[in-house]
Amino acid sequence: MEKNNSQNPIESFIGKSYSKIGSELQNSHEKIFKNILNMRSIPNEPLNQNTINYILNTISNMDGNNSPNHIGIGEREGRIISNIVLNRNYGLVHGMGRSGNINDLQPKAVGSSLLVQLTNSLTKNLLHSIGLNFIDNIIILPFATGMALTLSFLTLRLLKPNAKYIIWSRIDQKTCFKCMITSGFTPIIINPIIINNDNNNKENDFELKTDIESFKSEIEKLGVNNILCIFSTTSCFAPRAYDDIIKLSEICKEKNIFHVVNNAYGIYCTKVVDILNKSNKIGKIDLIISSTDKNFMVPVGGSLIYSSNYDLIEKVKKNYPGRASISPLLDLFVTFLESGKEKIKFLIKDRKEKYNFLCEKFKKIAEKYDEKMLIPKNNKISIGITLKNIVKKAGNLNEKKDITEIGAMFFNRQISGVRIIARNENETEISGYKFKNYGCSCDEYKYLPYMTFACAIGITNDEVENFCKKFEKIIDEFIKNKNKK
Ligand SMILES: Cc1ncc(COP(=O)(O)O)c(C=O)c1O
């Protein structure tokens, strides 16, 4: 065998100049990775798959279980029997955290530890880039919004152990209610009030807004020391508007009450970002919770808790018992690199345009069917349309099950996300609490039945166009079928 005497063994195969080209190309991936580490920011442009794989492999190779010389004699040694599972996780099998602390570095898994810290930084930087400049600390968790809210309440309990109540502006989404019960608190439910944003049109009395006066009187009644927090919501189904976060923040500041904001899918809504900024400036926001799937288009399973209060987020981290799956965080990291920051910003801007497009299209449809659009001034994500005349044309239906059949027709035609809300004679029970007309976020609503749908990040023009076309087709078919019976 020919002996290799050169310093760089690659040179002995392909010569000095080719070897140099090869190593420069190899270094280009390394350079990009170093740049991300130095800048702590998502690159503006998308990375190609080779670079992403290089970064993931580099990180993964820092974990002990992936070393060819590894010997494991502990009770948890990252042994993965399935190669498909191993590959799906890029060999990052130790999760995040260490012996009881989710944020601690793991000596066995240096790469995973780096990934957690880096993704935290990238996410924080992204939040700054889209306008949430006040965020000082963040945690990425491997469970969805509801559990992150529960963890938030349980952390606040450590700081206010005698408080029993959470004051909450009703939003008819079960997670939002159950998280208070699961964490052992008594919810004080404030029904939203109906407002009219248009002085010239008496019929515009459809928007559901936070009842600030009731918040104030409940605080007086219960006493500040007995209240854990005010729990507000920024993203919800029309006709409910996002809560009056500014006023609630002011109340929280004045009374020194914790303020937890459910920002499940508000990160991509520029209006919500604006309001959060203002609220933080003039009032008090302690913890904000968002879903990773709804905001960043990754699989369900992750959430963010973030705040301007660095120490409070550290307390949330400390309060989490044990380790956690790294999977949702890894999905987020890969998505950030594959999208690039500019694309994320573009999607945010584009969604806003699609929302306006959807509203305009539907105004015409509503006119055709003599229905009313429910477009709240203070909700830039979800819109609704009444079904009063459609239901009349279909034979004056008044049974909830007949009306909600419309929803099934959409679903059967592969349209998901549509919600039909009809009057419900029966109360809905959730965790022992009873709600009238569950679904419309208040006990009585004048414009039932109605339908809502949302314009979320990533929606395409085709989806909007085809939904509008199919809406008319389905409604016509519904009216025809019902009249046949
Ligand atoms: C306002 C609001 N909060 C919370 C949730 C629940 O989020 P998750 O399923 O991520 O727990 C939803 C789900 O749609 C929601 O609309």
The ligand as a MOL file (V3000), in Angstrom:
LIG
                    3D

  0  0  0     0  0            999 V3000
M  V30 BEGIN CTAB
M  V30 COUNTS 16 16 0 0 0
M  V30 BEGIN ATOM
M  V30 1 C -57.2750 30.8460 22.8490 0
M  V30 2 C -56.7540 29.4600 22.9640 0
M  V30 3 N -56.0080 29.1370 24.0230 0
M  V30 4 C -55.5150 27.8970 24.1750 0
M  V30 5 C -55.7630 26.9160 23.2510 0
M  V30 6 C -55.2720 25.5440 23.5000 0
M  V30 7 O -54.0380 25.3990 23.0660 0
M  V30 8 P -53.2650 24.0070 23.1590 0
M  V30 9 O -54.0850 23.0190 22.3700 0
M  V30 10 O -51.9990 24.3710 22.5080 0
M  V30 11 O -53.1390 23.6210 24.5740 0
M  V30 12 C -56.5000 27.2120 22.1130 0
M  V30 13 C -56.7220 26.1970 21.0960 0
M  V30 14 O -57.2930 26.3820 20.0570 0
M  V30 15 C -57.0280 28.5080 21.9740 0
M  V30 16 O -57.7920 28.8380 20.9200 0
M  V30 END ATOM
M  V30 BEGIN BOND
M  V30 1 1 1 2
M  V30 2 1 2 3
M  V30 3 2 2 15
M  V30 4 2 3 4
M  V30 5 1 4 5
M  V30 6 1 5 6
M  V30 7 2 5 12
M  V30 8 1 6 7
M  V30 9 1 7 8
M  V30 10 2 8 9
M  V30 11 1 8 10
M  V30 12 1 8 11
M  V30 13 1 12 13
M  V30 14 1 12 15
M  V30 15 2 13 14
M  V30 16 1 15 16
M  V30 END BOND
M  V30 END CTAB
M  END
